[in-house]
Amino acid sequence: MKLNPKKIEAYYNIGNSYCNKNDFNQAIHYYTKAISFDPGHEPAVYNLGYAFHRTGDLEQAIKTYKAGISLNNKSAECHFNLASAYEESGDI
């Protein structure tokens, strides 16, 4: 099956819209859909971690930020937010 980049970007952009409205549960749904088509979609992975973080699901946020770092070890945002999630969870 071929990836449809337009579908991936559509799910990603819908996720962004929900994230901008602070509807993080819906954002999680759409970022997850985008990632299901392209697990290497770095912005969707980062934003998914952020959305989990904002809902208070620190375990999922940490897991997702780590996945983002595995895609791009130089992502300052992922490193910073991972540290923040660890701090909030009391694991630091």
C-alpha positions in Angstrom: 0.0 0.0 0.0 1.3 3.5 -0.9 1.3 6.3 1.6 -0.9 9.2 0.8 1.0 12.3 2.0 -2.1 14.4 1.7 -4.0 12.1 4.1 -1.1 12.2 6.6 -0.9 16.0 6.4 -4.7 16.3 6.7 -4.8 14.3 9.9 -1.8 16.2 11.2 -3.4 19.5 10.5 -6.7 18.5 12.1 -4.7 17.5 15.1 -3.0 20.9 15.2 -6.4 22.6 15.0 -7.7 20.7 18.0 -4.5 21.3 19.8 -4.8 25.0 19.2 -8.3 24.8 20.7 -7.0 23.0 23.8 -9.0 19.9 22.8 -6.1 17.6 23.4 -8.0 14.3 23.4 -9.2 15.0 19.8 -5.7 16.2 18.9 -4.3 12.8 20.2 -6.8 11.0 18.0 -5.7 12.8 14.8 -2.0 12.8 15.5 -2.3 9.0 16.2 -4.0 8.6 12.8 -1.3 10.6 11.0 1.4 8.5 12.7 -0.4 5.2 11.8 0.2 6.1 8.2 3.8 7.4 8.7 5.5 6.5 12.0 8.4 8.7 11.0 6.3 11.9 10.8 8.4 13.8 13.3 6.1 16.8 13.9 3.1 14.6 14.5 5.1 12.5 17.0 6.3 15.6 18.9 2.8 17.1 18.9 1.3 13.8 20.1 3.7 13.9 23.1 2.8 17.5 23.8 -1.0 16.6 23.7 -0.4 13.7 26.1 1.6 16.0 28.3 -1.2 18.6 28.4 -3.8 15.9 29.3 -1.6 14.9 32.2 -0.8 11.5 30.8 2.8 11.8 31.6 3.6 8.1 31.0 2.4 8.4 27.4 4.0 11.8 27.0 7.4 10.4 28.1 7.1 7.4 25.8 6.2 9.6 22.9 8.9 12.2 23.5 11.4 9.4 23.5 10.0 8.2 20.2 10.4 11.7 18.9 14.0 11.8 20.1 14.7 8.5 18.3 13.5 10.2 15.1 15.6 13.3 15.6 18.1 13.3 18.4 18.7 17.0 17.9 15.1 18.0 18.7 15.6 20.6 21.5 11.8 20.7 22.0 11.6 16.9 22.6 14.5 16.9 25.0 13.1 19.9 26.9 9.6 18.5 27.1 10.9 15.1 28.0 12.8 16.6 30.9 9.7 18.6 31.9 7.5 15.5 31.9 10.0 13.6 34.0 10.1 16.4 36.5 6.4 16.6 36.7 6.1 12.9 37.2 8.7 13.0 40.0 11.1 10.7 38.2 14.0 13.2 38.3 
